Amino acid sequence: MKFTIASLTTLAASAAAFTPSSFLQTSPVAHRAVADSSTGLCMKYKVAVVGGGPSGACAAEIFAQEKNIDTFMFERKMNNAKPCGGAIPLCMVGEFNMPETVVDRKVRKMNLISPTGVEVNIGETLQPDEYIGMCRREIMDKFLRDRAIEFGAEVVNGLVTSIDVPADHKTSESPYTINYQEYVEGSSVGVPTSMEVDLIVGADGANSRVAKAMDAGSYNFAIAFQERIKISDEKMEFYEEMAEMYVGDDVSPDFYGWVFPKYDHVGVGTGTVVNRPAIKQYQKAIRDRAGDKIAGGKIIKVEAHPIPEHYRPRRVQGRIALVGDAAGYVTKCSGEGIYFAAKSGRMAAEEIVSLMKNGSRLPTQAEIEETYIKKYDGLYGPTYTVLDILQKVFYTNNGAREAFVELCNSKYVQQVTFDSYLYKRVQGNNPLDDLKLLGETIGCLVKGYSTAKPDQEFSNPVESLKRI
């Protein structure tokens, strides 16, 4: 569910870059010698990357290229198929040097369907060589992991259960102890094992054990639910280059439902933050809305997973840094996270490797915050801010959703949407068109509110307070 609507980014002109929280300042840690004088053996620092998805694999790849660092990548399931819509922007294919075999479908058309059934095709401004890539995570993640291994990362097939964090880890080189269940081929039972490491990158998703160990703080989350449905070849022809997005309180009170094409099936799903207990009700509604287009299909897999709604309060503690979903790098409105996972993993590793100066020293918390965190927020803070605003404006009731769909008839909105999504640059530089768009937005909202049916009421005061 990592696709669409990065639109109306003209709001970005007034959205300041996201400012990271203030963290405790730390003193430089003491550094050990690179070599043991009595033996002449190289004493390399050990870096553990916990998680083998896009963020972990891209981080491990960078660390592994520094031969004065020993890199370990922990992953429980080497054939893991993470529940995910699987959309990636065009820029990711080139930036991360991924072969086209990783992309199942090249989506060039996108149907946006309003609560009353009004349809708008929002892909009309795409150029012939532009597309949104649709991937299966089990294929893409394996490619990225294998590349990290080729560069020298050592894979640990294990489930991290806890991490012992020394009390003085911010001011010393005291090692962290990773406790995990190690699995060997042919056995479903893990063997309790531990490993001491000098630095940890937490890339272990929304339910991050690393985040818990470092006291990163909690965040609100959405539940995403998806069914992989095998439909006939004739019906798959409709989705050859087509994806669909449905809005309405029947499919989600604060998000959207989707039908995304895969290699030989479609992913049909939805998500919500404010009414998580009703997720199966919303899933049935998205199947009903898709109707004849998926009729007769066979459900081949059911998937569900949490999606973070905002940054973790603390993304760096001592020599532990979070990336990807563990850090909270998923955009509102669109629910996109794959690109930001891979990008944050790479950025964090690049900055940390540079700070380690050929593996001769360990970075401090303040140094990691000043480099990785500051640069990431500077690049993508406006995007998170704009999409947060858009979700609050257009996903809160059926009137706003009707207005949202009508606005997407605008070629200017479509151009800005796809340029922003495909190339990860906040767009919207035409003052006249921006002013015209503001007027159209107000007009569409007035019309939408006057004609739309009221949203269904619900209440879940206990569940809504849960955090992870």
C-alpha positions, 0 to 999 in steps of 0.5 A: 500500500505504498502508493499515491497521493502525494498531491497538492504539494503546493502546501509544502511552501508553508511546511517547514522541514521536520525538526528532530526532537532534542536529544541528550548530548553525549561526550565522545566515547573512548576509542580503542586501538585498531590493532592488538600490539601483542598479536598484531591482529586487527581488532575490528568493530562489530556492527549488527543490523537487525532486520533484513528488509529494505532498510536493513539490507541497504544498511548492511550493504554499505557497512559490508563495503567497509572492510575494517568493520565486521557486519552482521545482518540478523533475519529470522525468515530468509524467504519472508514475504512481508505483508505490503502493497509493494509499490515503489517509485521509479527513482528507486529502481535506478537509485538502488540499481535494481533489475527490472526482474524485481518489478512485477508490473509497471503501473501507468494507470491509476483509478481513483474511486470516490464514495459515490462511485465517481472514477478518475484516471490520475495517470494521464500525465505520465510519460511513456518511460514513467511508471510505478513499480509493483513488487512482491516483497519476497522477491525484492527483499531477497535481491537486496539481502543477497547483494549485501551478502555479496559485499561481505555481510554475514547473515545470522538466521536468528530471531532477536529476543532482547538486547542488553544495553550497558548503563554507560553506553553513551560515554564508553565503548562497552559492547551491547549484547544481542540475545537471539534464537539461532536457527539452522536449516531443517530445524524449526526450533531456535538455539539460544545464543548471544553476540557482543557488538559495538553498534546496532542499526535497528531495521526490525519493523514496527514491532522493533525489539531494538526500539524497545531495548533502547527506549525509543518511545512508542508511536500510534499505528495503523493496521493494514490488511491485505488478501492476495487474490488469484483471478482469471487471466481475462480479469488480470488483463484489466490490471496489466498496467492498472492499480485502483484506489477506493476512498469512503468510510465503508472501506476506511474511516481514515485511509483508503482501500486498494487493488494492486496488481502483482505477477499473477494475482492482485493484492486487495487491502485496506488500513485504518488507525482510528478503528482497527477492530473493524479492519475485517469489515473494511476488508469485506467492503473493499472486496465488494467495491472491486466487485466483478473485477475480482469476482470468482477469484481465489484468496491465496494468502491473507496478510496483516501488519502494523504501520507506524503513524509518525517518527519514534520519539527517539531514533538514536540512543548511544550507538543504536540507531533506528531506520525504516519502519522501526524509526517510523518512516512511513508517510501519511495519506499514501502509506508509503514506506519502502523507498524511505526504508531503503533510503534511511538504511543507506543514509544511516550506514553511510554517515556512520561509516564516515564517522568511524573513519575506516573503522578506527573509532565509534561515533557518538549519539550527538554525531549520529544525530547531527549527520544521519538524523539531520540530513534525513529530516532535511530531505524528507521532513516537508514530504511527511508534513504535507502528507500529514496535512493532506490526510487530515484535510481529505481523509476525515469524511465522505464530503472531503473524499468526494472533493479529493477525487474531483480535484484529481481531475486536474492535470496540474494536480496529477502532474504534481502528484506523480512528479513528487511520488516518482522522484521524491521531490516536493513539487508545485512551483507555478504561483498562478496554478497554485492560486487556481488550485486553492480556489478549486480546492475550496469549491470542491470541498463545499460541493463535497460536503453538501452532497456526500452521505454522512460517515458511519459513527463508531467508538473504540476508546480502549483500542484507540489508546494502544501504542507500539 
